[in-house]
Amino acid sequence: MKLSIKTKQGLMGVLFISPWILGFLAFVAYPLYRTIYMSFYKVSFGSKSGWRYNWVGIENYKRILLEEPDFVIEAQNYFIGTLVYVPVIIALSIIVSMLLNQKIRGKAIYRLMFFLPIIILNGKLIENMSTYGGMSITANHFILETLGTIIPSKGALLLIVNLFELILQLMWYSAVPILIFLAALQKISKDMYEAASIDGASPWTSFWKITLPTIYPLVSICVIYLVVFLANFDLNPINTIIMESKFDGSRREGYASALSLLYSLIQIALILILYFATRSRNSKEGVAK
């Protein structure tokens, strides 16, 4: 068969992405179909009868949304918390990446400190750190007593400690966005800053006119990453609810599947809200045209 150059290029492209297509069909499409299917059934398992599926329609969803409030409460907390946390994490990531991009001594050590969560971030380690106070100052009595000698007011002490813990937690989440923004900053030519300086631009003006427009398109990527990361974080109580529901005799896989789908819809809604709120001006003008 004589194929045109365009057709050959198209087939070559399909061959290149065929591993991804096969992986998507095997590990995403089919499990997603099974999850949707089981969410409308009451699933049970017997040693002799095996898996049994009893049609219940939308009863699992009614039970989640109207009868048992545990998921709804945690979903509201996650939704509101993510809307607040993501912009703050993005801002902190930009600031830290700009600091790490400067010529300072020990820059490699500072980068390692911020990128350390990427290296050691796994479920059991985070769980143990949380259990034994590794992620909380309030669990460390020595630090509290030391700070108490400096700050006599208990209310002010707790406020400062809680604020520091929140900042520490946000910095823990910002490791990957810092890496993304730092890579973008390193690609900005220094000649642009020198030309702006010659024209009389201050560092603040250079940030708004050169730095931010260059790295801003990457904000959307970081938004998607952060929403998914916060949703699948091992200490997120919603994941615990889903896992426990799977092995709960009164809920089982059908109920857990409905929970997973509702949780996925919440994540999609968050991604769309934050994505359209943080789109670059150029993309908005392109859509308008």
Secondary structure, 3 states (H helix, E strand, C coil): CCCCHHHHHHHHHHHHHHHHHHHHHHHHHHHHHHHHHHCCEEEEEECCCEEEEEECCCHHHHHHHHHCCHHHHHHHHHHHHHHHHHHHHHHHHHHHHHHHCCCCCCHHHHHHHHHHHHHHCCHHHHHHHHHCCCCCCCCCHHHHHHHHHHCCCHHHHHHHHHHHHHHHHHHHHCHHHHHHHHHHHCCCCHHHHHHHHHCCCCHHHHHHHHHHHHHHHHHHHHHHHHHHHHHHCCCCHHHHHHHHHHHCCCCHHHHHHHHHHHHHHHHHHHHHHHHHHCCCHHHHHHHHC
